[in-house]
Amino acid sequence: MTELTPVLAGTRILVTAQRRSDELAAALTRRGADVTVAPALGVVPSIDEETLLRRAREIIADPADTFVVTTGIGFRGLMDACETAGLYEALLANLESTRLVARGPKARGALQAVGLKADWVAESETSAEIVEFLLAEGVQGQRIAVQHHGAGDPHLEAMLVGGGAEIVPLEVYRWGPPADPAAVTDTALAVAAGGFDAVMFTSAPAAIAWLAELAEQGITEIVGDLVRSQRLLLAAVGPVTAEPLVNAGLLPVHPDRSRMGALVRLVILTLGDEAHSVPTPAGVLHVRAAAATLDHEVLALSPNGLAILRRLALHPGEVVSRDRLLEVLPGESSDPHTAEVAVARLRESLSPHPLVRTVIKRGYVLQTV
């Protein structure tokens, strides 16, 4: 087996998902990343996601005559699950040519959010109105898919079956509170402190819950600044998952195709590309959230050394004065000698590579090629 290049060496990545988190973490770890899993939401285990996806595949292979959307959150959950499983585009294409019935404006809005238009809406937001409408038209011999959220709607299904329809129930899993709320809080604070290079999302509800945690801790703007300065990457599995982040102004990246593998590849390519590196005479330098690497080998740097190196690498080739370096060092020292000591120790850590050059009476510069 070919050994993978550790292009993510030194990176710290936060995974907010519960479903398939082990798979995500393993794929990233193989590339050298340090992965923390802190699910922003839990999944109620009584709902059978395997069955949900199997029935979604059945609908893709054999389209229903009518697709009933009973709740906005349930439909988003269905599309979210399909997005994670790589079925999103196929189901969306299928629904574009299927009659869509929505139970109320929230269900209609969920359809509109993915570019679909409801053919009929139950303005009373009741299942009874949907049953009355469909039975009045006649459902004998029709195949009707019914999306539920939670325990389902036995009355709706029984009435349609009684009218001669075949029902394909889609019972969407229910979201619950996170198993470890403290971990969600701790990792959110660590993100705001610049301790992670990327945060990954595989569900819109989890993204919403994570954003709520940022708001609760009063750190939304801080995280936004990190995203805008490209010190933090937010990565979503697809457009449905990305939407809450986009609405919050925290622009994420997402792959063209909603696939877990595509998400991993996107993160690897984004964090490992030249935009996040500095070419030096000793090799390619990456300055990460909590470490720095030279040709994917982690450098043994102190917090002060990492802070100095990050500032020098911010604008490679630019001379940075001692006063400017003092601004990024931990603590509140105003003694220029503190910066000189920090640079000297950084040079020792980088030895034998002379990457930091002194410019007489001006400051220091990172050597580049």
DOTIKOL-846301 format. One record per residue (C-alpha): residue number from 0; x, y, z. Coordinates in steps of 0.1 Angstrom, whole numbers, always signed. Layout:
N
    nr       X       Y       Z
   NUM       X       Y       Z
...
END
This chain:
369
    nr       X       Y       Z
     0      +0      +0      +0
     1     +13     +35     -10
     2     +20     +57     +21
     3      +0     +88     +20
     4     +17    +122     +21
     5      +9    +139     +55
     6      -2    +171     +39
     7     -23    +179     +69
     8      +5    +174     +94
     9      +2    +200    +122
    10     -34    +209    +114
    11     -62    +207    +140
    12     -96    +199    +126
    13    -130    +199    +145
    14    -157    +176    +133
    15    -192    +186    +144
    16    -210    +154    +132
    17    -221    +124    +150
    18    -231    +103    +120
    19    -201     +89    +102
    20    -177    +109    +123
    21    -153     +79    +127
    22    -150     +77     +89
    23    -143    +114     +86
    24    -118    +114    +114
    25    -100     +84    +100
    26     -97     +98     +65
    27     -82    +131     +79
    28     -59    +114    +104
    29     -44     +93     +76
    30     -33    +126     +60
    31     -16    +137     +93
    32     -44    +159    +109
    33     -52    +160    +146
    34     -89    +155    +146
    35    -113    +164    +175
    36    -149    +151    +173
    37    -175    +171    +192
    38    -210    +165    +178
    39    -231    +196    +180
    40    -263    +175    +181
    41    -272    +139    +190
    42    -293    +116    +169
    43    -322     +98    +186
    44    -314     +61    +181
    45    -350     +49    +177
    46    -351     +62    +141
    47    -337     +38    +115
    48    -315     +59     +92
    49    -305     +28     +72
    50    -341     +22     +63
    51    -346     +58     +55
    52    -317     +58     +30
    53    -328     +24     +15
    54    -363     +39      +8
    55    -347     +70      -7
    56    -328     +48     -31
    57    -360     +30     -39
    58    -377     +63     -48
    59    -347     +73     -69
    60    -348     +40     -88
    61    -386     +39     -91
    62    -401     +74     -87
    63    -433     +80     -67
    64    -463     +96     -83
    65    -467    +120     -54
    66    -442    +131     -27
    67    -458    +145      +5
    68    -437    +168     +26
    69    -452    +170     +61
    70    -426    +192     +79
    71    -399    +217     +68
    72    -374    +203     +94
    73    -381    +168     +84
    74    -376    +174     +47
    75    -344    +192     +54
    76    -333    +163     +75
    77    -341    +139     +46
    78    -321    +159     +22
    79    -294    +163     +48
    80    -291    +125     +52
    81    -291    +120     +14
    82    -264    +147     +11
    83    -242    +129     +36
    84    -248     +95     +18
    85    -241    +109     -16
    86    -278    +107     -28
    87    -287    +144     -28
    88    -284    +152     -65
    89    -302    +120     -76
    90    -331    +126     -52
    91    -333    +162     -61
    92    -334    +154     -98
    93    -361    +128     -91
    94    -383    +153     -72
    95    -381    +178    -100
    96    -404    +156    -120
    97    -426    +144     -91
    98    -458    +160     -79
    99    -450    +177     -46
   100    -476    +182     -19
   101    -466    +203     +12
   102    -483    +205     +46
   103    -481    +243     +52
   104    -458    +272     +44
   105    -428    +257     +63
   106    -428    +226     +42
   107    -432    +247     +11
   108    -403    +269     +22
   109    -381    +238     +27
   110    -389    +227      -9
   111    -381    +262     -22
   112    -348    +263      -4
   113    -335    +234     -26
   114    -350    +249     -58
   115    -383    +229     -58
   116    -418    +242     -61
   117    -448    +226     -43
   118    -476    +217     -67
   119    -502    +220     -39
   120    -500    +233      -3
   121    -523    +225     +26
   122    -527    +260     +40
   123    -543    +246     +72
   124    -511    +228     +79
   125    -530    +196     +87
   126    -527    +161     +74
   127    -564    +159     +72
   128    -564    +185     +44
   129    -538    +166     +25
   130    -558    +134     +28
   131    -590    +152     +17
   132    -572    +167     -14
   133    -556    +134     -25
   134    -586    +112     -20
   135    -608    +137     -39
   136    -584    +133     -68
   137    -582     +96     -64
   138    -552     +76     -53
   139    -561     +41     -65
   140    -529     +24     -79
   141    -507     +54     -71
   142    -474     +52     -53
   143    -471     +80     -27
   144    -440     +88      -7
   145    -447    +104     +26
   146    -419    +122     +45
   147    -423    +121     +83
   148    -403    +137    +111
   149    -402    +116    +142
   150    -430     +91    +149
   151    -448     +95    +116
   152    -485    +100    +109
   153    -503     +66    +109
   154    -537     +82    +102
   155    -526     +99     +70
   156    -510     +67     +57
   157    -540     +45     +67
   158    -564     +68     +49
   159    -543     +68     +17
   160    -538     +30     +18
   161    -576     +27     +23
   162    -580     +47      -9
   163    -559     +22     -28
   164    -525     +39     -27
   165    -491     +23     -21
   166    -472     +42      +6
   167    -434     +46      +9
   168    -429     +60     +44
   169    -397     +81     +49
   170    -393     +85     +87
   171    -365    +110     +92
   172    -343    +106    +123
   173    -348    +130    +151
   174    -321    +153    +164
   175    -315    +155    +201
   176    -292    +174    +224
   177    -254    +167    +221
   178    -241    +138    +242
   179    -214    +161    +256
   180    -225    +197    +258
   181    -193    +207    +276
   182    -172    +195    +247
   183    -193    +216    +223
   184    -186    +247    +244
   185    -150    +240    +249
   186    -142    +234    +213
   187    -162    +265    +202
   188    -141    +286    +226
   189    -109    +269    +213
   190    -120    +277    +177
   191    -125    +314    +187
   192     -90    +314    +203
   193     -75    +303    +170
   194     -69    +267    +181
   195     -83    +250    +150
   196     -75    +252    +113
   197    -109    +239    +101
   198    -144    +230    +113
   199    -164    +204     +93
   200    -202    +200     +90
   201    -222    +172     +76
   202    -257    +184     +86
   203    -276    +217     +85
   204    -292    +211    +120
   205    -257    +206    +135
   206    -245    +238    +118
   207    -274    +257    +133
   208    -267    +242    +167
   209    -230    +252    +164
   210    -239    +287    +154
   211    -262    +289    +184
   212    -233    +279    +207
   213    -211    +307    +192
   214    -239    +332    +199
   215    -243    +318    +234
   216    -206    +323    +241
   217    -206    +357    +224
   218    -179    +347    +199
   219    -197    +348    +166
   220    -178    +379    +154
   221    -145    +366    +165
   222    -150    +334    +146
   223    -162    +354    +116
   224    -130    +374    +116
   225    -109    +342    +116
   226    -129    +329     +86
   227    -126    +362     +67
   228     -88    +363     +74
   229     -85    +327     +61
   230     -71    +315     +94
   231    -101    +293     +98
   232    -118    +271     +72
   233    -154    +261     +75
   234    -163    +231     +53
   235    -197    +217     +46
   236    -206    +185     +28
   237    -230    +203      +4
   238    -253    +233      -1
   239    -280    +223     +23
   240    -255    +219     +51
   241    -238    +251     +41
   242    -269    +273     +40
   243    -271    +282     +78
   244    -234    +292     +77
   245    -239    +313     +46
   246    -269    +330     +62
   247    -248    +338     +92
   248    -222    +354     +70
   249    -196    +327     +78
   250    -189    +317     +42
   251    -180    +280     +41
   252    -166    +259     +12
   253    -184    +228      +0
   254    -177    +203     -28
   255    -195    +204     -61
   256    -209    +170     -54
   257    -224    +163     -20
   258    -202    +134     -10
   259    -183    +127     +22
   260    -152    +117      +2
   261    -155    +149     -18
   262    -156    +169     +14
   263    -125    +152     +27
   264    -107    +158      -6
   265    -117    +195      -5
   266    -103    +200     +30
   267     -71    +182     +21
   268     -66    +203     -11
   269     -76    +236      +6
   270     -54    +233     +37
   271     -26    +217     +18
   272     -24    +240     -12
   273      +0    +267     -20
   274     -23    +295      -8
   275     -17    +283     +27
   276     +21    +278     +24
   277     +53    +298     +20
   278     +81    +286      -2
   279    +115    +289     +16
   280    +150    +279      +8
   281    +146    +249     +32
   282    +112    +237     +18
   283     +75    +245     +20
   284     +64    +262     +52
   285     +29    +258     +65
   286     +19    +278     +96
   287     -11    +261    +112
   288     -34    +270    +141
   289     -12    +252    +167
   290     +19    +242    +149
   291     +41    +248    +119
   292     +55    +224     +94
   293     +85    +224     +69
   294     +78    +200     +40
   295     +51    +184     +62
   296     +74    +178     +91
   297     +62    +194    +124
   298     +86    +219    +138
   299     +93    +219    +176
   300     +83    +255    +183
   301     +73    +272    +216
   302     +41    +293    +216
   303     +62    +324    +213
   304     +81    +310    +184
   305     +49    +300    +166
   306     +35    +335    +171
   307     +67    +351    +157
   308     +67    +328    +127
   309     +31    +333    +120
   310     +36    +371    +119
   311     +66    +368     +97
   312     +48    +345     +73
   313     +17    +368     +71
   314     +34    +388     +44
   315     +65    +368     +33
   316     +94    +390     +24
   317     +82    +419     +45
   318    +104    +433     +72
   319     +87    +432    +106
   320     +99    +455    +134
   321    +105    +444    +169
   322     +75    +465    +181
   323     +52    +447    +156
   324     +65    +413    +169
   325     +59    +424    +205
   326     +22    +429    +195
   327     +17    +392    +187
   328     +36    +377    +216
   329     +17    +364    +246
   330     +17    +387    +275
   331     +20    +425    +276
   332     +57    +432    +275
   333     +69    +465    +260
   334    +106    +456    +262
   335    +121    +452    +226
   336    +145    +427    +241
   337    +116    +403    +247
   338    +111    +402    +209
   339    +149    +397    +203
   340    +150    +367    +227
   341    +119    +352    +211
   342    +135    +355    +176
   343    +167    +340    +189
   344    +149    +310    +203
   345    +129    +306    +171
   346    +161    +305    +152
   347    +174    +278    +175
   348    +143    +258    +169
   349    +146    +262    +131
   350    +183    +252    +130
   351    +200    +243    +107
   352    +176    +263     +85
   353    +184    +300     +85
   354    +149    +311     +77
   355    +147    +343     +97
   356    +171    +371     +87
   357    +179    +403    +106
   358    +176    +436     +87
   359    +198    +460    +105
   360    +179    +488    +124
   361    +146    +477    +108
   362    +136    +442    +121
   363    +133    +407    +108
   364    +122    +390     +76
   365    +113    +355     +66
   366    +135    +341     +39
   367    +116    +330      +8
   368    +123    +318     -27
END
